[in-house]
Amino acid sequence: MAKDITTLADIVRTHGVSRASDNSLIEGERTRTWGELYERSIRVANALQAAGVGVQDRVAFLDKNSIEHFEVFYGCALINAVSVDINWRLAPPEVEFIVNDAAAKVLVVHADFWPVVEAIRANLTTTQLIVVIGGTGGDIDYETWVKSGATTDPGVESTSEDVAFQLYSSGTTGRPKGVMLTNNNFFVMLPGARTFWKLSDNMINLVAMPLFHIGGGGWATAGQFVGSSSIIVREMDPNAVIQLIEKHKITHGFLVPAVLQFMLMMPSVKEADFSSLQLMVYGASPISLEVLTNSVETFKCDFMQVYGLTETTGATTLLPSEDHDPKGPNAHRLRSCGVPAPGVEIRIIGANRHR
């Protein structure tokens, strides 16, 4: 089915029908089948339209990893609007800047972060509706809002060049910059990712890294592209991640080296069953040889390093699993960031600007 998917909306439209009874999302004790995710995304889409959100309008989302992220993400996609995920660690003035810079018409926020929004509400220049997940304080609570939406797919089509997801950079040279990722940005990458990450519809995917970051959001989208089940981690607890791998027989995951290091420090790691793991992807920061060696020995699965950035929709280089043997002939490559990912061209330029 994945070969027929060319936009983010196609993901939920396709799997929502062909895999309707299969689990799409699991977060704690909550689950959504693909059919349920499609139906609720449709309701979100129609509720957004009723709030005045049109083609390519922005919808801001402020929460930790959650099922609601995906409902809003795909709800936007179904009407060719743009989801803007906001870093929940930001201070109120920074959140205010992003919501206004994106010109978001609707802001969906979890009750945990309502104090942030309450502090800036009077300064939001384009936001017409504030929806609160799991609480009150905005214009309407999330569940009431979702139920208000019609159950018929609005049928809005999007093109490869339409913006689908907008993430904000760290702003190292000033204010954060909105990085506009199109459907084409994703779908130039996703078919290749299916091959080099060995993604399949029967994989169980660990979604533990922040979804407001291209690492977490891109990884989650790659798994959903093939129709997999995603296990969502809201609060990063290394011991809980170990338990989730065992409980759900997780096959694929993406983690940063610091999390791998903390997992190795947990007493429970020695007795845990990691036999279901097939691939662990890591990146976003350097990894020490000790942590990498111990991770390979402990989890006993393939490891792959990725290096990328938001503007490239994720991975630009890969260090493949065959180069992760500290005792093998390619051990020296462990200090490398790998080779260009499929479809990527890299040029190395010296200080004199020559190749």
Contacts in CASP RR format, 6 or more apart in sequence:
PFRMAT RR
TARGET T0000
AUTHOR 0000-0000-0000
METHOD contacts of the structure
MODEL  1
MAKDITTLADIVRTHGVSRASDNSLIEGERTRTWGELYERSIRVANALQA
AGVGVQDRVAFLDKNSIEHFEVFYGCALINAVSVDINWRLAPPEVEFIVN
DAAAKVLVVHADFWPVVEAIRANLTTTQLIVVIGGTGGDIDYETWVKSGA
TTDPGVESTSEDVAFQLYSSGTTGRPKGVMLTNNNFFVMLPGARTFWKLS
DNMINLVAMPLFHIGGGGWATAGQFVGSSSIIVREMDPNAVIQLIEKHKI
THGFLVPAVLQFMLMMPSVKEADFSSLQLMVYGASPISLEVLTNSVETFK
CDFMQVYGLTETTGATTLLPSEDHDPKGPNAHRLRSCGVPAPGVEIRIIG
ANRHR
1 14 0 8 1.000
1 15 0 8 1.000
1 18 0 8 1.000
1 19 0 8 1.000
1 201 0 8 1.000
1 227 0 8 1.000
2 190 0 8 1.000
2 191 0 8 1.000
2 194 0 8 1.000
2 201 0 8 1.000
2 225 0 8 1.000
2 226 0 8 1.000
2 227 0 8 1.000
3 191 0 8 1.000
4 10 0 8 1.000
4 14 0 8 1.000
5 11 0 8 1.000
5 14 0 8 1.000
5 187 0 8 1.000
5 225 0 8 1.000
6 160 0 8 1.000
6 183 0 8 1.000
6 187 0 8 1.000
7 77 0 8 1.000
7 158 0 8 1.000
7 159 0 8 1.000
7 160 0 8 1.000
7 162 0 8 1.000
7 164 0 8 1.000
7 183 0 8 1.000
7 187 0 8 1.000
8 73 0 8 1.000
8 74 0 8 1.000
8 77 0 8 1.000
8 158 0 8 1.000
8 164 0 8 1.000
8 165 0 8 1.000
8 183 0 8 1.000
8 186 0 8 1.000
8 221 0 8 1.000
9 74 0 8 1.000
9 77 0 8 1.000
9 78 0 8 1.000
9 80 0 8 1.000
9 156 0 8 1.000
9 157 0 8 1.000
9 158 0 8 1.000
11 74 0 8 1.000
11 77 0 8 1.000
11 221 0 8 1.000
11 224 0 8 1.000
11 225 0 8 1.000
11 227 0 8 1.000
12 34 0 8 1.000
12 37 0 8 1.000
12 38 0 8 1.000
12 41 0 8 1.000
12 74 0 8 1.000
12 75 0 8 1.000
12 77 0 8 1.000
12 78 0 8 1.000
13 38 0 8 1.000
13 78 0 8 1.000
13 153 0 8 1.000
15 22 0 8 1.000
15 24 0 8 1.000
15 34 0 8 1.000
15 38 0 8 1.000
15 224 0 8 1.000
15 227 0 8 1.000
16 24 0 8 1.000
16 34 0 8 1.000
16 35 0 8 1.000
16 37 0 8 1.000
16 38 0 8 1.000
17 35 0 8 1.000
17 38 0 8 1.000
19 34 0 8 1.000
19 35 0 8 1.000
19 201 0 8 1.000
19 227 0 8 1.000
20 33 0 8 1.000
20 34 0 8 1.000
20 35 0 8 1.000
20 38 0 8 1.000
21 33 0 8 1.000
21 34 0 8 1.000
21 35 0 8 1.000
22 33 0 8 1.000
22 34 0 8 1.000
22 227 0 8 1.000
22 229 0 8 1.000
23 31 0 8 1.000
23 32 0 8 1.000
23 33 0 8 1.000
23 34 0 8 1.000
23 229 0 8 1.000
24 32 0 8 1.000
24 33 0 8 1.000
24 34 0 8 1.000
24 35 0 8 1.000
24 36 0 8 1.000
24 37 0 8 1.000
24 70 0 8 1.000
24 224 0 8 1.000
24 227 0 8 1.000
24 229 0 8 1.000
24 230 0 8 1.000
25 31 0 8 1.000
25 32 0 8 1.000
25 37 0 8 1.000
25 67 0 8 1.000
25 70 0 8 1.000
25 229 0 8 1.000
25 230 0 8 1.000
25 232 0 8 1.000
26 229 0 8 1.000
26 230 0 8 1.000
26 231 0 8 1.000
26 232 0 8 1.000
26 248 0 8 1.000
27 65 0 8 1.000
27 66 0 8 1.000
27 67 0 8 1.000
27 231 0 8 1.000
27 232 0 8 1.000
27 234 0 8 1.000
28 232 0 8 1.000
28 234 0 8 1.000
30 67 0 8 1.000
32 40 0 8 1.000
32 67 0 8 1.000
32 70 0 8 1.000
32 71 0 8 1.000
34 227 0 8 1.000
37 70 0 8 1.000
37 71 0 8 1.000
37 74 0 8 1.000
38 74 0 8 1.000
39 151 0 8 1.000
40 71 0 8 1.000
40 146 0 8 1.000
41 70 0 8 1.000
41 71 0 8 1.000
41 74 0 8 1.000
41 75 0 8 1.000
41 77 0 8 1.000
41 78 0 8 1.000
42 75 0 8 1.000
42 78 0 8 1.000
42 149 0 8 1.000
42 150 0 8 1.000
42 151 0 8 1.000
42 152 0 8 1.000
42 153 0 8 1.000
42 154 0 8 1.000
43 146 0 8 1.000
43 147 0 8 1.000
43 148 0 8 1.000
43 149 0 8 1.000
43 150 0 8 1.000
43 151 0 8 1.000
44 71 0 8 1.000
44 72 0 8 1.000
44 74 0 8 1.000
44 75 0 8 1.000
44 76 0 8 1.000
44 78 0 8 1.000
44 146 0 8 1.000
44 149 0 8 1.000
45 74 0 8 1.000
45 75 0 8 1.000
45 76 0 8 1.000
45 78 0 8 1.000
45 79 0 8 1.000
45 153 0 8 1.000
45 154 0 8 1.000
45 156 0 8 1.000
46 149 0 8 1.000
46 150 0 8 1.000
46 151 0 8 1.000
46 152 0 8 1.000
46 154 0 8 1.000
47 145 0 8 1.000
47 146 0 8 1.000
47 148 0 8 1.000
47 149 0 8 1.000
48 54 0 8 1.000
48 59 0 8 1.000
48 75 0 8 1.000
48 76 0 8 1.000
48 79 0 8 1.000
48 81 0 8 1.000
48 106 0 8 1.000
49 79 0 8 1.000
49 154 0 8 1.000
50 148 0 8 1.000
50 149 0 8 1.000
51 105 0 8 1.000
51 106 0 8 1.000
51 128 0 8 1.000
51 129 0 8 1.000
52 105 0 8 1.000
52 128 0 8 1.000
53 59 0 8 1.000
53 76 0 8 1.000
53 79 0 8 1.000
53 81 0 8 1.000
53 105 0 8 1.000
53 106 0 8 1.000
54 79 0 8 1.000
54 80 0 8 1.000
54 81 0 8 1.000
54 105 0 8 1.000
55 79 0 8 1.000
55 80 0 8 1.000
55 81 0 8 1.000
55 156 0 8 1.000
55 162 0 8 1.000
56 80 0 8 1.000
56 81 0 8 1.000
56 82 0 8 1.000
56 162 0 8 1.000
56 163 0 8 1.000
57 81 0 8 1.000
57 82 0 8 1.000
57 103 0 8 1.000
57 105 0 8 1.000
58 81 0 8 1.000
58 82 0 8 1.000
58 84 0 8 1.000
58 102 0 8 1.000
58 103 0 8 1.000
58 104 0 8 1.000
58 105 0 8 1.000
58 166 0 8 1.000
59 72 0 8 1.000
59 76 0 8 1.000
59 81 0 8 1.000
59 82 0 8 1.000
59 83 0 8 1.000
59 84 0 8 1.000
59 104 0 8 1.000
59 105 0 8 1.000
59 106 0 8 1.000
59 107 0 8 1.000
59 108 0 8 1.000
60 84 0 8 1.000
60 86 0 8 1.000
60 98 0 8 1.000
60 99 0 8 1.000
60 102 0 8 1.000
60 104 0 8 1.000
60 106 0 8 1.000
60 107 0 8 1.000
60 108 0 8 1.000
60 127 0 8 1.000
61 68 0 8 1.000
61 69 0 8 1.000
61 72 0 8 1.000
61 73 0 8 1.000
61 83 0 8 1.000
61 84 0 8 1.000
61 85 0 8 1.000
61 86 0 8 1.000
61 107 0 8 1.000
61 108 0 8 1.000
61 109 0 8 1.000
62 86 0 8 1.000
62 88 0 8 1.000
62 95 0 8 1.000
62 107 0 8 1.000
62 108 0 8 1.000
62 109 0 8 1.000
62 110 0 8 1.000
62 113 0 8 1.000
62 116 0 8 1.000
62 117 0 8 1.000
63 69 0 8 1.000
63 88 0 8 1.000
63 108 0 8 1.000
63 109 0 8 1.000
63 110 0 8 1.000
63 112 0 8 1.000
63 113 0 8 1.000
63 133 0 8 1.000
64 88 0 8 1.000
64 110 0 8 1.000
64 112 0 8 1.000
64 210 0 8 1.000
64 234 0 8 1.000
64 235 0 8 1.000
65 207 0 8 1.000
65 208 0 8 1.000
65 210 0 8 1.000
65 211 0 8 1.000
65 232 0 8 1.000
65 233 0 8 1.000
65 234 0 8 1.000
66 110 0 8 1.000
66 133 0 8 1.000
66 232 0 8 1.000
66 234 0 8 1.000
67 232 0 8 1.000
68 108 0 8 1.000
68 110 0 8 1.000
68 133 0 8 1.000
68 142 0 8 1.000
69 85 0 8 1.000
69 211 0 8 1.000
70 220 0 8 1.000
70 224 0 8 1.000
71 146 0 8 1.000
72 83 0 8 1.000
72 108 0 8 1.000
73 83 0 8 1.000
73 165 0 8 1.000
75 81 0 8 1.000
76 82 0 8 1.000
76 83 0 8 1.000
76 164 0 8 1.000
77 83 0 8 1.000
77 158 0 8 1.000
77 164 0 8 1.000
78 153 0 8 1.000
78 154 0 8 1.000
78 155 0 8 1.000
78 156 0 8 1.000
79 154 0 8 1.000
79 156 0 8 1.000
80 156 0 8 1.000
80 157 0 8 1.000
80 158 0 8 1.000
80 162 0 8 1.000
82 163 0 8 1.000
82 164 0 8 1.000
82 165 0 8 1.000
82 166 0 8 1.000
82 180 0 8 1.000
83 164 0 8 1.000
83 165 0 8 1.000
83 166 0 8 1.000
84 98 0 8 1.000
84 99 0 8 1.000
84 102 0 8 1.000
84 104 0 8 1.000
84 166 0 8 1.000
84 167 0 8 1.000
84 168 0 8 1.000
85 165 0 8 1.000
85 167 0 8 1.000
85 211 0 8 1.000
85 212 0 8 1.000
85 217 0 8 1.000
86 95 0 8 1.000
86 98 0 8 1.000
86 99 0 8 1.000
86 168 0 8 1.000
86 212 0 8 1.000
87 94 0 8 1.000
87 168 0 8 1.000
87 210 0 8 1.000
87 212 0 8 1.000
87 213 0 8 1.000
88 113 0 8 1.000
88 210 0 8 1.000
88 212 0 8 1.000
90 98 0 8 1.000
90 116 0 8 1.000
91 116 0 8 1.000
92 116 0 8 1.000
92 119 0 8 1.000
92 120 0 8 1.000
93 120 0 8 1.000
94 176 0 8 1.000
95 116 0 8 1.000
95 117 0 8 1.000
95 120 0 8 1.000
96 120 0 8 1.000
96 123 0 8 1.000
96 124 0 8 1.000
97 175 0 8 1.000
97 176 0 8 1.000
98 168 0 8 1.000
98 176 0 8 1.000
98 178 0 8 1.000
99 107 0 8 1.000
99 120 0 8 1.000
99 124 0 8 1.000
99 126 0 8 1.000
99 127 0 8 1.000
100 123 0 8 1.000
100 124 0 8 1.000
100 125 0 8 1.000
100 126 0 8 1.000
101 175 0 8 1.000
101 176 0 8 1.000
101 178 0 8 1.000
102 166 0 8 1.000
102 178 0 8 1.000
103 125 0 8 1.000
103 126 0 8 1.000
104 126 0 8 1.000
104 127 0 8 1.000
105 126 0 8 1.000
105 127 0 8 1.000
105 128 0 8 1.000
105 129 0 8 1.000
106 127 0 8 1.000
106 128 0 8 1.000
106 129 0 8 1.000
106 130 0 8 1.000
106 131 0 8 1.000
107 117 0 8 1.000
107 124 0 8 1.000
107 127 0 8 1.000
107 129 0 8 1.000
107 130 0 8 1.000
107 131 0 8 1.000
108 131 0 8 1.000
108 133 0 8 1.000
108 142 0 8 1.000
109 116 0 8 1.000
109 117 0 8 1.000
109 130 0 8 1.000
109 131 0 8 1.000
109 132 0 8 1.000
109 133 0 8 1.000
110 132 0 8 1.000
110 133 0 8 1.000
110 134 0 8 1.000
111 132 0 8 1.000
111 133 0 8 1.000
111 134 0 8 1.000
111 135 0 8 1.000
111 136 0 8 1.000
114 132 0 8 1.000
114 135 0 8 1.000
114 137 0 8 1.000
114 138 0 8 1.000
117 130 0 8 1.000
117 138 0 8 1.000
118 137 0 8 1.000
121 130 0 8 1.000
129 139 0 8 1.000
129 140 0 8 1.000
130 137 0 8 1.000
130 138 0 8 1.000
130 139 0 8 1.000
131 138 0 8 1.000
131 139 0 8 1.000
131 140 0 8 1.000
131 141 0 8 1.000
131 142 0 8 1.000
131 145 0 8 1.000
132 138 0 8 1.000
132 140 0 8 1.000
132 141 0 8 1.000
132 142 0 8 1.000
133 141 0 8 1.000
133 142 0 8 1.000
134 141 0 8 1.000
134 142 0 8 1.000
134 143 0 8 1.000
135 141 0 8 1.000
135 142 0 8 1.000
158 164 0 8 1.000
158 183 0 8 1.000
159 183 0 8 1.000
160 182 0 8 1.000
160 183 0 8 1.000
160 184 0 8 1.000
160 187 0 8 1.000
161 182 0 8 1.000
161 183 0 8 1.000
161 184 0 8 1.000
162 182 0 8 1.000
162 183 0 8 1.000
163 180 0 8 1.000
163 181 0 8 1.000
163 182 0 8 1.000
164 181 0 8 1.000
164 182 0 8 1.000
164 183 0 8 1.000
164 185 0 8 1.000
164 186 0 8 1.000
165 181 0 8 1.000
165 186 0 8 1.000
166 178 0 8 1.000
166 179 0 8 1.000
166 180 0 8 1.000
166 181 0 8 1.000
167 178 0 8 1.000
167 179 0 8 1.000
167 181 0 8 1.000
167 212 0 8 1.000
167 213 0 8 1.000
167 214 0 8 1.000
167 310 0 8 1.000
168 176 0 8 1.000
168 177 0 8 1.000
168 178 0 8 1.000
168 179 0 8 1.000
169 176 0 8 1.000
169 177 0 8 1.000
169 178 0 8 1.000
169 179 0 8 1.000
169 310 0 8 1.000
169 311 0 8 1.000
170 176 0 8 1.000
171 177 0 8 1.000
179 310 0 8 1.000
179 311 0 8 1.000
181 310 0 8 1.000
181 313 0 8 1.000
185 313 0 8 1.000
186 218 0 8 1.000
186 221 0 8 1.000
186 313 0 8 1.000
188 313 0 8 1.000
188 343 0 8 1.000
189 313 0 8 1.000
189 314 0 8 1.000
189 315 0 8 1.000
189 341 0 8 1.000
190 221 0 8 1.000
190 222 0 8 1.000
190 225 0 8 1.000
192 342 0 8 1.000
193 199 0 8 1.000
193 222 0 8 1.000
193 225 0 8 1.000
193 315 0 8 1.000
194 222 0 8 1.000
194 225 0 8 1.000
194 226 0 8 1.000
195 342 0 8 1.000
196 304 0 8 1.000
196 318 0 8 1.000
196 320 0 8 1.000
196 341 0 8 1.000
196 342 0 8 1.000
197 222 0 8 1.000
197 252 0 8 1.000
197 279 0 8 1.000
197 281 0 8 1.000
197 304 0 8 1.000
198 252 0 8 1.000
198 278 0 8 1.000
198 279 0 8 1.000
199 222 0 8 1.000
199 223 0 8 1.000
199 225 0 8 1.000
199 226 0 8 1.000
199 228 0 8 1.000
199 252 0 8 1.000
200 226 0 8 1.000
200 228 0 8 1.000
201 226 0 8 1.000
201 227 0 8 1.000
201 228 0 8 1.000
202 228 0 8 1.000
203 223 0 8 1.000
203 226 0 8 1.000
203 228 0 8 1.000
203 229 0 8 1.000
203 251 0 8 1.000
203 252 0 8 1.000
203 278 0 8 1.000
204 228 0 8 1.000
204 229 0 8 1.000
204 231 0 8 1.000
204 248 0 8 1.000
204 249 0 8 1.000
204 250 0 8 1.000
204 251 0 8 1.000
204 252 0 8 1.000
204 276 0 8 1.000
205 219 0 8 1.000
205 220 0 8 1.000
205 223 0 8 1.000
205 228 0 8 1.000
205 229 0 8 1.000
205 230 0 8 1.000
205 231 0 8 1.000
205 250 0 8 1.000
205 251 0 8 1.000
205 252 0 8 1.000
205 253 0 8 1.000
206 231 0 8 1.000
206 233 0 8 1.000
206 241 0 8 1.000
206 244 0 8 1.000
206 245 0 8 1.000
206 250 0 8 1.000
206 252 0 8 1.000
206 253 0 8 1.000
206 254 0 8 1.000
206 255 0 8 1.000
207 216 0 8 1.000
207 217 0 8 1.000
207 219 0 8 1.000
207 220 0 8 1.000
207 230 0 8 1.000
207 231 0 8 1.000
207 232 0 8 1.000
207 233 0 8 1.000
208 233 0 8 1.000
208 236 0 8 1.000
208 241 0 8 1.000
208 253 0 8 1.000
208 254 0 8 1.000
208 255 0 8 1.000
208 259 0 8 1.000
209 215 0 8 1.000
209 216 0 8 1.000
209 217 0 8 1.000
209 219 0 8 1.000
209 254 0 8 1.000
209 255 0 8 1.000
209 256 0 8 1.000
209 284 0 8 1.000
210 216 0 8 1.000
210 217 0 8 1.000
211 217 0 8 1.000
211 220 0 8 1.000
213 284 0 8 1.000
213 310 0 8 1.000
214 308 0 8 1.000
214 309 0 8 1.000
214 310 0 8 1.000
214 313 0 8 1.000
214 314 0 8 1.000
215 254 0 8 1.000
215 284 0 8 1.000
215 314 0 8 1.000
216 254 0 8 1.000
218 313 0 8 1.000
218 314 0 8 1.000
219 253 0 8 1.000
219 254 0 8 1.000
219 281 0 8 1.000
220 230 0 8 1.000
223 230 0 8 1.000
223 252 0 8 1.000
224 230 0 8 1.000
228 252 0 8 1.000
229 248 0 8 1.000
231 244 0 8 1.000
231 248 0 8 1.000
231 250 0 8 1.000
233 240 0 8 1.000
233 241 0 8 1.000
233 244 0 8 1.000
236 259 0 8 1.000
238 259 0 8 1.000
238 262 0 8 1.000
238 263 0 8 1.000
238 265 0 8 1.000
238 266 0 8 1.000
239 263 0 8 1.000
239 266 0 8 1.000
239 268 0 8 1.000
241 255 0 8 1.000
241 259 0 8 1.000
241 263 0 8 1.000
242 263 0 8 1.000
242 266 0 8 1.000
242 268 0 8 1.000
242 269 0 8 1.000
242 272 0 8 1.000
243 268 0 8 1.000
243 272 0 8 1.000
244 250 0 8 1.000
245 272 0 8 1.000
245 274 0 8 1.000
245 276 0 8 1.000
245 277 0 8 1.000
246 272 0 8 1.000
246 273 0 8 1.000
246 274 0 8 1.000
249 276 0 8 1.000
250 276 0 8 1.000
250 277 0 8 1.000
251 276 0 8 1.000
251 277 0 8 1.000
251 278 0 8 1.000
251 279 0 8 1.000
252 277 0 8 1.000
252 278 0 8 1.000
252 279 0 8 1.000
252 280 0 8 1.000
252 281 0 8 1.000
253 279 0 8 1.000
253 280 0 8 1.000
253 281 0 8 1.000
254 280 0 8 1.000
254 281 0 8 1.000
254 282 0 8 1.000
254 283 0 8 1.000
254 306 0 8 1.000
255 263 0 8 1.000
255 280 0 8 1.000
255 281 0 8 1.000
255 282 0 8 1.000
256 282 0 8 1.000
256 283 0 8 1.000
256 284 0 8 1.000
256 285 0 8 1.000
257 282 0 8 1.000
257 283 0 8 1.000
257 284 0 8 1.000
257 285 0 8 1.000
257 286 0 8 1.000
257 287 0 8 1.000
257 288 0 8 1.000
257 291 0 8 1.000
257 292 0 8 1.000
258 285 0 8 1.000
260 280 0 8 1.000
260 282 0 8 1.000
260 287 0 8 1.000
260 291 0 8 1.000
260 295 0 8 1.000
261 291 0 8 1.000
263 269 0 8 1.000
264 291 0 8 1.000
264 294 0 8 1.000
264 295 0 8 1.000
264 298 0 8 1.000
269 298 0 8 1.000
274 298 0 8 1.000
274 299 0 8 1.000
274 300 0 8 1.000
274 301 0 8 1.000
275 300 0 8 1.000
277 299 0 8 1.000
277 300 0 8 1.000
277 301 0 8 1.000
278 301 0 8 1.000
278 302 0 8 1.000
279 301 0 8 1.000
279 302 0 8 1.000
279 303 0 8 1.000
279 304 0 8 1.000
279 321 0 8 1.000
280 295 0 8 1.000
280 299 0 8 1.000
280 301 0 8 1.000
280 302 0 8 1.000
280 303 0 8 1.000
280 304 0 8 1.000
281 303 0 8 1.000
281 304 0 8 1.000
281 305 0 8 1.000
281 306 0 8 1.000
282 295 0 8 1.000
282 303 0 8 1.000
282 304 0 8 1.000
282 305 0 8 1.000
282 306 0 8 1.000
283 305 0 8 1.000
283 306 0 8 1.000
283 307 0 8 1.000
287 305 0 8 1.000
289 326 0 8 1.000
289 334 0 8 1.000
292 303 0 8 1.000
292 324 0 8 1.000
292 326 0 8 1.000
292 334 0 8 1.000
293 326 0 8 1.000
295 303 0 8 1.000
296 303 0 8 1.000
296 324 0 8 1.000
296 325 0 8 1.000
296 326 0 8 1.000
302 321 0 8 1.000
302 324 0 8 1.000
303 321 0 8 1.000
303 324 0 8 1.000
304 318 0 8 1.000
304 319 0 8 1.000
304 320 0 8 1.000
304 321 0 8 1.000
304 324 0 8 1.000
305 318 0 8 1.000
305 319 0 8 1.000
305 324 0 8 1.000
305 337 0 8 1.000
305 338 0 8 1.000
306 314 0 8 1.000
306 315 0 8 1.000
306 317 0 8 1.000
306 318 0 8 1.000
306 319 0 8 1.000
306 341 0 8 1.000
307 315 0 8 1.000
307 316 0 8 1.000
307 317 0 8 1.000
307 337 0 8 1.000
307 338 0 8 1.000
308 314 0 8 1.000
308 315 0 8 1.000
308 316 0 8 1.000
308 317 0 8 1.000
309 316 0 8 1.000
312 344 0 8 1.000
315 341 0 8 1.000
316 340 0 8 1.000
316 341 0 8 1.000
316 344 0 8 1.000
316 346 0 8 1.000
317 337 0 8 1.000
317 338 0 8 1.000
317 339 0 8 1.000
317 340 0 8 1.000
317 341 0 8 1.000
317 344 0 8 1.000
317 346 0 8 1.000
318 338 0 8 1.000
318 339 0 8 1.000
318 340 0 8 1.000
318 341 0 8 1.000
319 333 0 8 1.000
319 334 0 8 1.000
319 336 0 8 1.000
319 337 0 8 1.000
319 338 0 8 1.000
319 339 0 8 1.000
320 338 0 8 1.000
320 339 0 8 1.000
322 330 0 8 1.000
323 330 0 8 1.000
323 333 0 8 1.000
323 334 0 8 1.000
323 336 0 8 1.000
323 338 0 8 1.000
324 334 0 8 1.000
325 331 0 8 1.000
326 334 0 8 1.000
340 346 0 8 1.000
347 355 0 8 1.000
348 355 0 8 1.000
349 355 0 8 1.000
END
